[in-house]
Amino acid sequence: MDVTDLELNNKFRNTALYAALRSTPTYILEPSKALAIPSITEISSRWPGMPPEQVEAMENDYRVESERLRLWGLDNDFIRVGELAAADAMEQ
């Protein structure tokens, strides 16, 4: 509120997301696509030999982070920053 588009765009330009989108946008998932968490089986296959309790703790960490990301509701900001990064890239 009470922020002009120019001010908001400048704030967006100072974010890690903007910098990442300007450098390697193909490796960045939209927030809604980043919500998926790996299964215990997948986690175990990524880190063979990890004790089961650590695998379960890692799955829980994934779940907590996924829920936090969902609650932040960043989809609209992600789109706006992506459009800004693309527009800025075209101007250069």
C-alpha positions as CSV (number, residue, x, y, z in Angstrom):
1,M,0.0,0.0,0.0
2,D,1.0,3.6,-0.7
3,V,3.9,2.3,-2.9
4,T,4.1,3.3,-6.6
5,D,4.8,0.7,-9.3
6,L,8.2,2.1,-9.7
7,E,9.0,1.7,-6.0
8,L,7.6,-1.8,-6.0
9,N,9.6,-2.8,-9.1
10,N,12.8,-1.4,-7.5
11,K,12.1,-3.5,-4.4
12,F,11.5,-6.6,-6.5
13,R,14.8,-5.9,-8.4
14,N,16.6,-6.2,-5.0
15,T,15.4,-9.7,-4.3
16,A,17.2,-13.0,-4.7
17,L,14.4,-14.2,-6.9
18,Y,14.9,-11.4,-9.4
19,A,18.7,-12.1,-9.5
20,A,18.0,-15.8,-10.0
21,L,15.5,-15.2,-12.8
22,R,18.0,-12.9,-14.5
23,S,20.8,-15.5,-14.3
24,T,19.3,-19.0,-14.7
25,P,15.5,-18.9,-15.1
26,T,15.2,-22.5,-16.5
27,Y,16.2,-24.0,-13.1
28,I,13.6,-22.2,-11.0
29,L,10.3,-23.8,-10.2
30,E,7.1,-21.8,-9.6
31,P,6.1,-21.9,-6.0
32,S,3.1,-24.1,-6.6
33,K,5.3,-26.6,-8.4
34,A,7.9,-26.6,-5.6
35,L,5.4,-27.9,-3.1
36,A,5.9,-31.6,-3.9
37,I,8.0,-33.5,-1.4
38,P,9.9,-36.7,-2.0
39,S,8.7,-39.9,-0.4
40,I,10.7,-41.7,2.3
41,T,11.8,-44.2,-0.4
42,E,13.1,-41.5,-2.6
43,I,14.9,-39.8,0.2
44,S,16.5,-43.1,1.2
45,S,17.6,-43.7,-2.4
46,R,19.2,-40.3,-2.5
47,W,21.2,-40.8,0.7
48,P,21.8,-44.6,1.0
49,G,22.9,-45.6,4.4
50,M,21.1,-42.7,6.2
51,P,19.5,-44.0,9.4
52,P,15.7,-44.3,9.1
53,E,15.1,-41.7,11.8
54,Q,17.1,-39.1,9.9
55,V,15.2,-40.0,6.7
56,E,11.9,-39.4,8.6
57,A,13.3,-36.1,10.0
58,M,14.2,-35.0,6.5
59,E,10.8,-35.9,5.2
60,N,9.3,-33.9,8.0
61,D,11.5,-30.9,7.1
62,Y,10.4,-31.1,3.5
63,R,6.8,-31.2,4.7
64,V,7.2,-28.2,7.0
65,E,9.0,-26.2,4.3
66,S,6.3,-27.1,1.7
67,E,3.5,-25.9,4.0
68,R,5.3,-22.7,4.8
69,L,5.8,-22.0,1.1
70,R,2.1,-22.7,0.4
71,L,1.0,-20.4,3.2
72,W,3.2,-17.5,1.9
73,G,1.1,-17.6,-1.3
74,L,3.9,-16.3,-3.6
75,D,2.5,-17.3,-7.0
76,N,1.4,-13.7,-7.9
77,D,4.7,-12.2,-6.8
78,F,6.6,-14.9,-8.6
79,I,4.8,-14.1,-11.8
80,R,5.3,-10.3,-11.4
81,V,9.0,-10.6,-10.6
82,G,9.4,-13.0,-13.6
83,E,7.7,-10.5,-15.9
84,L,9.9,-7.7,-14.6
85,A,13.1,-9.7,-15.0
86,A,12.1,-10.6,-18.6
87,A,11.3,-7.0,-19.4
88,D,14.5,-5.8,-18.0
89,A,16.5,-8.4,-19.9
90,M,14.8,-7.2,-23.2
91,E,15.8,-3.6,-22.4
92,Q,19.5,-4.4,-22.2
